[in-house]
């Protein structure tokens, strides 16, 4: 019953897809910066989770690598697909580097999910 309530809330969300994706992408990256892999993984699309389990995902990450991430905006090309446009900061060879990043988010059911490639 709680799941049905959450789904109904998502359908009634007055925010635009861009606002929702921007918020979810920021939350996922906040988790990555903190090395909260379980939370970051929880934003993966169901299809992404079907081909990559949590342990496999964790094996691709390095603790402390990402220093910050800011989602600048989201751009939606359809009602089912958006791109989050970010600036991420990481450490490489002892230097901090800022770089742009574009990631894809897809709508499945009543929510938006990160599409891991």
N, C-alpha and C positions, 0 to 999 in steps of 0.2 A: 504494500500500500504506500509506503514511503517513497519507493521508486516511482510509482505512478504520480505521486505528488510532485516529485522533482521534475519529471518529464513534462507535466502540465505547466510548471513554473517556467521551464525553458521555452515552451511554446508561447507563453504570454510575455516573455521578456521584451520590453519596449525598445531596447537598444538595437542599433543597427548591427548587421553582421561584422562590419569593420570594428566597431567598439568591442564586441564580444571577442573577436579573434585577437585584437590588440591586448586585451586584458588577459586572456588565456595564454597567449605567447609570452607575455611578461612574467606571468606566474611560473610557467615552465622554466624560463631562463633564470628566474630568481632561485628556483630549486637547484638548477645546474650549478650556479655560482656557489651555492652552499654545499654542493655535492650531496644533495638529497635525491639520490638516484630513483628511489621508489616513487617519489612525487613527480619527478620529471617524466618517468616512464608512464605514469598514469594518464598523461596527456596524449600518448600515442594512440593513433586510430586503431580500431579493432583489427583491421587488416594488417597493420604494422606489428601489432602484438602477436598476431597469428604466425608471423614468419621470424620474429626476433623476441626471445623471452628476456626477462629481466636480467638474468645472469649473463646472457650474451651481450646485452646492451652495456651492462656495467663493465664488461671486459674491454670495451672500446674507449672508456673514459679514464682520465687521469685526474686524480684529486688535486685541487688547487690550480688547475690549468686556466680556467676562466676566471677573470677578475671582475668583470661587470658586463652587463648587457642592457641595452635600452631598445625597446620596441618603438621605433619612430612613427610608424603608421601601418595600417593594413589596407590592402587594395583587393577588392573582390571583383573577379571577372564574371562571376555567376552566383546564383543563390546556393551553390554547392561547393565552391572553391574560392579560397582567398590566399593571398600571399602576405606574410608578415615581413616588414622591412625593418631590419635591426642594425644596430652598431654594437659589435661585441669587442671586448677587450680581453686579451689573453697574454700569457707570458711565453716568449719564445727566445731561447738562448739568452736568458737573463734580461731581456728587454720587454717592456710592455708595448703591445701592438694593438691598434684599433683598426677594425676592418668592417666593411658592410657585409650583411648577410641577408639573403632572401630565403624564407622557408615557406612551404606549402601547408595549408590547413584545409581540411575537407569537412563538410557537414555530413554526418551520418546519424540518422534518427533525428533527435532534437538538439544535438550538441555539435560543437566544432572540435576537431581532433587534429593533432600534428601528424603529418604524413612523413614518416621516416623513409629516407631513400637509401 
